Amino acid sequence: MYNIRFVEEHIEELKEVSEKKGLSLDFQGFRKLNKERKSLKGEVDEFRREKNKKGQKVGELKREGKDASSLLSELEDLKKGVTKKEKELKEIQKKVNDFISWIPNRVHPSVNSEPTVIKEPTGIKKFSFTPIDHINLGKSLGILDFQLASTVAGSHFALYKGKGAILERALINFMLDLHTKRHGYTEIFPPFLVNEYSMFTTGQLPKMRDDMYITKRDGLFLNPTAEVPLTNILANKILEKEEIPIKYCAYSACFRREAGSYGKETKGLLRIHQFNKVELVNFVHPEESYNTLEHLLKEALVVIELLDLPHRVIQLSINELSFASAKTYDIEVYAPGVDKWLEVSSISNFEDFQARRAGIRIKEKGGTIHIHTLNASGVATPRLLVSLMENYQTDKGEIIIPDPLIPYTDFEKIG
């Protein structure tokens, strides 16, 4: 989180980026509140100085054997005054901090006002028949059942059956093996529940609170992404420069209340409340973070390329960036059955935004600096499965399994 002085010095820039990221924050109210804080702090400091002076005088009188009762009475009044003012200062300081917690990350200069195509569409397949969507394909093959999922949990959930469940598990294991064996990640199996502090450090809170599932009795949040527990592994740690870069990957079930509009665009696996995702998180020196962003994009793309799915890469515009991101690429795959480009991975550089909130630092000559954090979906499975099913379907209604997945499924086709 930004400190107060930084906000004061960059207030116009932060106001502009907040507006572009869709946040209407009362910076004028912050100025007024901060002015009150400074004034109140001055009063508290003055009370403390006066209290200390009178305390010293009382000590002198007692050592001289003189009556200090009148001063003691004054000192007691000062103590009450200090306590009262300190309480007021604490309350106003909380209001200031609450406001600052809503200020999003700044944006890298290379981010444009419009989305930019970084990699043109590639690998789009031609069919000799009209491809059907994953919903009907899954139903006819008996591998996806949204009706049963609705009976069990409600709308916007999925139930994978038989070879559908095996294919889902195969995708997860394939990606974990790829990232750990080829890309040098340390695999983590994190909790699927996280506390409020962890959600705050990565930037999900306070903005996204209403989109999260919360266990009210325990005050825990269902994981919206493994980025949260992975980043917080290093919370409040000071690292040696030689320890970085650090690369963690993890599978997690992810839970989000947000489901968009309830129309055609959200049917099937396109947008669901619970989904599976393999996450990649990097901790790097600030000088290396943008080189790492490009490398991280390549690592996520390997999944799509090995599965030979049609895809493209988009650099998000400033108004599309998340609260915590300074720059983001999206990998999208094409699904011919629904005739849509579907985002399966976001690759983001948060610079030092998360590290400031989480207190993650590295030692440098003369002190410490905040580390830079980056993450990527490596990747999320629902839309990946949509693209795979719809691109690998045959005119007989079967699904051919891509070669890299056969060792994980132990079958070559479904149907």
Sequence and secondary structure as in RCSB ss.txt:
>XXXX:A:sequence
MYNIRFVEEHIEELKEVSEKKGLSLDFQGFRKLNKERKSLKGEVDEFRREKNKKGQKVGELKREGKDASSLLSEL
EDLKKGVTKKEKELKEIQKKVNDFISWIPNRVHPSVNSEPTVIKEPTGIKKFSFTPIDHINLGKSLGILDFQLAS
TVAGSHFALYKGKGAILERALINFMLDLHTKRHGYTEIFPPFLVNEYSMFTTGQLPKMRDDMYITKRDGLFLNPT
AEVPLTNILANKILEKEEIPIKYCAYSACFRREAGSYGKETKGLLRIHQFNKVELVNFVHPEESYNTLEHLLKEA
LVVIELLDLPHRVIQLSINELSFASAKTYDIEVYAPGVDKWLEVSSISNFEDFQARRAGIRIKEKGGTIHIHTLN
ASGVATPRLLVSLMENYQTDKGEIIIPDPLIPYTDFEKIG
>XXXX:A:secstr
   HHHHHHTHHHHHHHHHHTT    HHHHHHHHHHHHHHHHHHHHHHHHHHHHHHHHHHHHHTT   HHHHHHH
HHHHHHHHHHHHHHHHHHHHHHHHHTT      TT  SS EEEEEEE     SS    HHHHHHHHTSB HHHHH
HHT SS   B THHHHHHHHHHHHHHHIIIIIS  EEE   SEE HHHHHHTT TTTTGGGS EETTTTEEE S 
THHHHHHTTTT EE GGG  EEEEEEEEEE S    SSGGGSTTSS SEEEEEEEEEEE GGGHHHHHHHHHHHH
HHHHHHTT  EEEEE  GGGS SS SEEEEEEEEETTTTEEEEEEEEEE TTHHHHHHT EEEETTEEEE EEEE
EEEEEHHHHHHHHHHHSB TTS EE  GGGHHHHS SEE 
